[in-house]
């Protein structure tokens, strides 16, 4: 009688893990796209130092 409850709990944890992974992936993609958009706007405005490269010392 305890076995179905354990299976349900395990399934719920797996689904919750997948949902958290999808949300985290979406946030990461949105941050990357926002950064790319800022760079694109900078270049479109005619600026030349939009993504400076730091030289090692």
Buried (B, 14 or more C-beta within 10 A) or exposed (E): EEEEEEEEEEEEEEEEEEEEEEEEEEEEEEEEEEEEEEEEEBEEEEEEEEEEEEEEE
